[in-house]
C-alpha cells in the first residue's frame, strides 16, 4: 500500500507549541500574500477600479465569516462589547500578519495597524500604495458589527485618506459602542 500522509488533527498534535505558533504566523503571511496575488492579477488585467470593486465584495463576505469563527473560538457573548472586539481584532488573519495596537477610552476603541504588510510589499516592489480605505471600511465595520451589533466603525486614517494625527501608523480605526439610553 505505499506511504500515506497524515493531514488530520493528529499531524498538528505532533508539533510543538512553538512550531504551531510559527505555522500560524506563516499562514497569516501566506493569506496576505494570496490576497495580494489575486488583487494584483485583477488590477493588471482590469485596472484598479475593478480590482477595488472585487476586493470590497470579497471583504463584505469574508470578514463576517471570520468574525463569527473568532467569536465562537473565544467564547464571546452575543454582546461582546469593545472588550470582546479588542480580543478578537488581533486574531484576524490579516491583522495577525501586521503589527497592531489597541486602546479603549470610555466607549471607544482606537485600533491602529502600525505596520501593514500589504503597503510594505507594494512599496518594496515600486508599486503605488493600495487604496485600501474603501474595502477596509467593510472589513473592519462588518467585523465589529458581527462581534457586537452595537459597535460602529469610523475610519480615522487609511490610504488614500491619511490624517496627519496618525503619522505613527498605516491606518487607524475608531470603534464606538452604542450605549443604550
C-alpha positions in Angstrom: 0.0 0.0 0.0 2.7 2.8 -0.2 3.3 5.7 2.0 0.5 7.8 3.4 0.4 11.4 4.7 -1.4 12.2 7.9 -3.2 15.5 7.3 -5.7 15.5 10.2 -5.6 16.8 13.7 -3.1 14.1 14.6 -0.5 15.8 12.4 -0.8 19.1 14.3 -0.8 17.5 17.6 2.7 16.1 16.7 4.1 19.6 16.6 5.5 21.6 19.5 3.7 24.8 20.7 6.5 26.9 19.1 6.1 25.1 15.8 2.4 25.6 15.8 2.8 29.3 16.5 5.4 29.6 13.7 2.9 27.8 11.4 0.1 30.1 12.4 2.2 33.2 11.7 3.4 31.8 8.4 -0.3 31.0 7.4 -1.2 34.6 8.2 1.5 35.9 6.0 0.5 33.4 3.3 -3.1 34.6 3.3 -2.0 38.2 3.0 0.2 37.2 0.1 -2.6 35.3 -1.6 -4.9 38.3 -1.1 -2.3 40.4 -2.8 -1.7 38.0 -5.7 -5.3 37.8 -6.7 -5.8 41.5 -6.3 -2.7 42.3 -8.5 -4.0 39.9 -11.1 -7.3 41.7 -11.4 -5.5 45.1 -11.1 -3.2 44.2 -14.0 -5.9 42.8 -16.3 -8.9 45.1 -15.5 -7.5 48.1 -13.7 -7.5 49.4 -10.1 -11.3 50.3 -10.1 -12.3 46.7 -11.0 -9.8 45.3 -8.5 -11.1 47.5 -5.7 -14.7 46.5 -6.5 -13.9 42.8 -6.2 -11.8 43.5 -3.1 -14.7 45.3 -1.4 -17.2 42.5 -2.3 -14.8 39.8 -1.0 -14.3 41.6 2.3 -18.0 42.1 2.8 -18.5 38.4 2.8 -15.2 37.0 4.3 -15.0 39.3 7.3 -18.4 38.2 8.7 -17.4 34.6 8.4 -14.0 35.3 10.1 -15.7 37.3 12.9 -18.2 34.5 13.6 -15.5 31.9 13.8 -13.2 34.0 16.1 -16.2 34.9 18.3 -17.0 31.3 18.7 -13.3 30.4 19.3 -13.1 33.0 22.0 -16.5 32.1 23.5 -17.6 35.7 23.3 -21.1 36.7 24.4 -23.6 37.9 21.8 -23.0 41.5 23.0 -19.2 41.2 23.5 -18.7 44.9 23.6 -15.4 46.7 23.0 -13.5 44.4 25.2 -14.6 41.4 23.1 -13.7 43.3 19.9 -10.3 44.2 21.4 -9.7 40.4 22.0 -11.0 39.5 18.5 -9.3 42.0 16.2 -5.7 40.7 16.7 -6.9 37.2 15.8 -8.0 38.3 12.3 -5.8 36.6 9.7 -4.7 39.8 8.2 -4.0 41.6 11.5 -2.0 38.6 12.8 0.4 39.3 9.9 0.7 43.0 10.8 1.8 44.9 13.9 -1.2 46.5 15.6 -2.1 48.4 18.7 -5.4 48.9 20.5 -6.7 51.2 23.3 -10.1 51.6 24.9 -11.0 55.1 26.1 -14.5 55.4 27.6 -16.9 53.9 25.0 -14.4 54.0 22.1 -11.7 51.6 20.9 -8.9 53.1 18.9 -7.2 50.4 16.7 -4.1 51.1 14.7 -2.3 49.0 12.1 1.2 50.2 12.9 3.0 48.2 10.2 1.0 46.9 7.2 2.4 44.1 5.2 0.4 45.0 2.1 1.7 48.5 1.9 5.2 47.5 2.7 5.1 44.8 -0.1 3.7 47.2 -2.7 6.3 49.8 -1.7 9.2 47.3 -1.9 8.1 46.4 -5.5 7.9 50.1 -6.5 4.1 49.9 -6.8 1.8 52.6 -5.7 0.2 52.2 -2.3 -3.0 50.2 -2.2 -6.0 52.5 -1.8 -7.5 50.2 0.8 -9.9 52.5 2.6 -12.9 51.6 0.5 -12.5 47.9 1.2 -11.3 48.3 4.8 -14.4 50.2 5.9 -16.3 46.9 5.1 -13.5 44.8 6.5 -13.4 46.5 9.9 -17.1 47.7 10.1 -18.6 44.3 9.3 -16.2 42.5 11.6 -17.1 44.8 14.5 -20.8 44.5 14.0 -20.6 40.7 13.8 -18.7 40.7 17.2 -21.4 43.1 18.6 -24.2 44.7 16.6 -24.0 47.8 18.8 -20.5 48.7 17.6 -20.0 51.2 14.8 -16.7 51.8 13.0 -15.2 55.0 11.7 -12.1 55.4 9.6 -9.7 57.9 11.2 -6.9 57.4 8.7 -6.4 55.0 5.9 -4.8 55.3 2.5 -5.7 57.3 0.4 -7.2 59.5 3.1 -4.4 59.8 5.6 -4.8 62.0 8.6 -1.7 63.8 10.0 -2.7 62.9 13.5 -2.0 59.2 12.7 1.5 59.5 11.3 2.6 56.7 13.6 0.6 54.0 11.7 -0.5 52.7 8.3 -4.2 53.1 9.3 -6.4 53.9 12.3 -9.9 52.9 13.1 -12.3 54.1 15.8 -15.0 51.8 17.1 -17.8 53.1 19.2 -20.1 51.1 21.4 -23.7 52.5 21.3 -24.8 52.6 24.9 -28.5 52.0 25.5 -30.2 55.2 26.7 
